């Protein structure tokens, strides 16, 4: 199957918009320098900042970043912690986990870094241990996904790509999301994010959670206006402002009153191009 399969798949989804969107995926990535409560600014996609900000953080207990590497979203989460809450930054890959530790050590000041623990368990299997269930007061799940920007820039990956890939990845995403929901404390929030552009990996995975746990879960719409609404969340695409791709859906586990108000936004520096 040639790289034409990739174009045909996304042209079917996005229609006439696909050519503009395809070019935006090939353009240099525009990054934001995030500096709030850090030793120095960390450069990441603005969409990633929004996804991390969407997590409703508790005053106490443990927050889970379930798939944390390379660490940008972890830094945003950690910089926003308040009260005596702590953060568990988890990454199953040992190589990516080393990169995560290096990022945290470099950018997080001691008073922030000392509240972050790094682990390497399989987040999709963690809920099998009943002692782990309802342990976390907030969860960010930035799930492994198709990463179309990366595929499009890599001729070998583009040549091997088939329409089966999004469906294959969605099975892993569902395993992670369903496990994360069981790990989530009642009366707490969960953010599901991907950098994928297909509903197969986004709204369809979110819908499975809403259907399976319908008596226990509420949809809690992200409180940012960037991007466009989908059935269950929001998606930011790079042909509109340069950020993304990034899909964000937010959920609330019933059992305590729903939250009120949004977290205080951190401070940003201006957009910085990748080449700078």
Secondary structure, 3 states (H helix, E strand, C coil): CCCHHHHHHHHHHHHHHHHHHHHHHHCCCEEEEECCCECCCEEEEHHHHHHHHCCCCCCCCEEEECCCCCCHHHHHHHHHCCCCCEEEEECCCHHHHHHHHHHHHHHECHHHHCCEEEECCCCCCHHHCHHHCCCEEEEEEECCCCCHHHHHHCHHHHHHCCCHHHHHHHHHHHHHHHHHHHHEEEEEEEEEEECCCCCCCCHHHHHHHHHHCCCCEEECCCCCCCCEECCCCEEECCCCCCCCCEEEEEEEECCCCCCCCCCCCCCEEEEEECCC
